[in-house]
């Protein structure tokens, strides 16, 4: 049973065409609300965690423990005037932040979240090629970053966009090779190795244990993909103001800001699914979504700790790290995984 089938049964009195449309509509609304609230929680958690690390209090004025501070910040961003650079390329300038948010929300729709009591499976879209679909959707977000940097007609924004391109090329190749090792091992145990849900089901022993090199490469690549310290080359504020988002203000800037935290949360979900057993755990038939959430939250805290404790890497060393270290390690992991699959039938 899934959330869709639960909603379909709830609206069954409308007849199949209308109940089907209503189920899809409310499932989409549920996804948007859950993703939006998750981003608000992520920003609140980061600000509180950063404050504790720096011996401060953090948000504490609006609402109990400052819980409503982020809601107030959203209203503030909505009311702020958007300032447009004079020499901008208007259409790509306007759609760039929208592309980032759309790519993020579509990626959340592909994630298999597991089951949660009466609602059943919370997965919105379950296809046999969800691995390919996920990374295809993720490729939309860098396009928005590049468009933002080029269309702003600002030299700092342009340099940020060029750095973002160098980052994506340097780190996505090792990341995809690591995923290929996962698919190869899963193919020995399932007929649908390109389905994220099928990959998680085959994780009797988490792939993170079987592929310690793979999880290390993938985790570093996802940190680089999310563009936070030490890999925030595209937005390095000490050099490029805020990089490709320099000429953005108001809610458009807020979209880029939300995209950063959304990438961290999404990366934590993906690492949990591929390497940590995802929604597998005791009573996963009812608590699968809870197990996935706990694993993702631990990875989020680790990501925040890395962000707050690591210095920024110089751009040439940053690119060399992807090509000279992560790529060979990913290839070694692929060979080891292939040998392990052939010898043990795993």
Secondary structure, 3 states (H helix, E strand, C coil): CEHHHHHHHHCHHHCHHHHHHHHHHHHHHHHHHHHHHHHHHHHHHHHHHHHHHCCCCCCCCCCHHHCCHHHHHHHHHHHCCCCCCCCCCHHHHHHHHHHHHHHHHHHHHHCCCCECHHHCECCCCCCCCHHHHHHHHHHHHHHHHHHHHHHCCCHHHHHHHHHHHHHHHHHHHHHHHHHHHHHHHHCCCCCCCCCHHHHHHCCCCCHHHHCHHHHHHHHHHHHHHHCCCCCCHHHCHHHHCCHHHCCCCHHHHHHHHHHHHHHHHHHHHHHHHHHCCCCCCCCHHHHHHHHHHHHHHHHHHHHHHHHHHCCCCCHHHHHHHHHHHHHHHHHHHHHHHHHHHHHHCC
